[in-house]
Amino acid sequence: MIDAYYWPTPNGWKLSIALEEMDLDYRVCPVNIGKGEQFQPDFLQISPNNRMPAIVDHAPPDGGSPISVFESGAILVYLGNKTGQFYPAELRKRNEVNEWLMWQIGGLGPMIGQAGHFKLYAPARLEYAIERYHAEMSRLYGVLDRRLQGREYICDEYSIADMACWPWVITYKRQEVDLDQFPDVKRWYKTCQGRPGLRRGYEIGKEFGKPGGQWDEQTRKNMMPQNQVKDRNYVKR
Ligand SMILES: N[C@@H](CCC(=O)N[C@@H](CS)C(=O)NCC(=O)O)C(=O)O
């Protein structure tokens, strides 16, 4: 049994999609990030970065005591290793999956996140920041589009790299990305969407509410480190 510390957001969906695609036994432990549950001491023991997703695997492959994992990329690698699914064992194939997984973790996710932040959530409209992150996001869409030319999935077969990237591309409409400019991303996006496991994963926790829309005062406090500096003295500078 795996405890899935989760909230339905792009990073959270990576976990729920992997759990469903890999047909794993799990239970959802909701972490309402808008309400600040990522700062609960028990959760910080598992995820010291005060971010979800995280997992606790009560039946780890080595048969030992439960293992906790934070960071979505580390979780996908852990689950790929545990199940032997969507994470090829062969050196060169695994290396490619690692490259594209790390590309998502270090690039696509954070840059789309910043683009969305300045476009949708910043208290003031900052043209420079909006333009900078929109341009970087578009560049990354272009990189993905070129990679997908002549390929069904990001690597030889559907893998944890697709599971990491797809939940960020979902946001394309709100991010004002014209998917017609990236025809191979568009085709890949729809191919992934046709996978029953991915669709089930995307539905997990939809009753908690989807991200987006306006943030209320409490959410702004919990989700913005600059407010945490003032209000909780949690983040120091
Ligand atoms: N690098 C982390 C990022 C996770 C992350 O940013 N999660 C967001 C939701 S998508 C979160 O928990 N936010 C809570 C907060 O900002 O305090 C990962 O890939 O797991």
The ligand as a MOL file (V3000), in Angstrom:
LIG
                    3D

  0  0  0     0  0            999 V3000
M  V30 BEGIN CTAB
M  V30 COUNTS 20 19 0 0 0
M  V30 BEGIN ATOM
M  V30 1 N 9.7840 20.2980 -7.4680 0
M  V30 2 C 8.5600 19.8680 -6.8470 0
M  V30 3 C 7.4930 20.9150 -7.0460 0
M  V30 4 C 6.2030 20.5400 -6.3790 0
M  V30 5 C 5.2770 21.7410 -6.2660 0
M  V30 6 O 5.6500 22.8810 -6.5610 0
M  V30 7 N 4.0570 21.4770 -5.8290 0
M  V30 8 C 3.1300 22.5630 -5.6120 0
M  V30 9 C 1.7900 22.2740 -6.2610 0
M  V30 10 S 1.8960 22.0480 -8.0240 0
M  V30 11 C 2.9310 22.7530 -4.1250 0
M  V30 12 O 2.9180 21.8080 -3.3660 0
M  V30 13 N 2.7720 24.0030 -3.7110 0
M  V30 14 C 2.6120 24.3470 -2.3270 0
M  V30 15 C 3.2330 25.6720 -1.9970 0
M  V30 16 O 3.5670 26.4270 -2.9300 0
M  V30 17 O 3.4030 25.9600 -0.8100 0
M  V30 18 C 8.1330 18.5330 -7.4750 0
M  V30 19 O 8.3840 18.3440 -8.6590 0
M  V30 20 O 7.5660 17.6900 -6.7400 0
M  V30 END ATOM
M  V30 BEGIN BOND
M  V30 1 1 1 2
M  V30 2 1 2 3
M  V30 3 1 2 18
M  V30 4 1 3 4
M  V30 5 1 4 5
M  V30 6 2 5 6
M  V30 7 1 5 7
M  V30 8 1 7 8
M  V30 9 1 8 9
M  V30 10 1 8 11
M  V30 11 1 9 10
M  V30 12 2 11 12
M  V30 13 1 11 13
M  V30 14 1 13 14
M  V30 15 1 14 15
M  V30 16 2 15 16
M  V30 17 1 15 17
M  V30 18 2 18 19
M  V30 19 1 18 20
M  V30 END BOND
M  V30 END CTAB
M  END
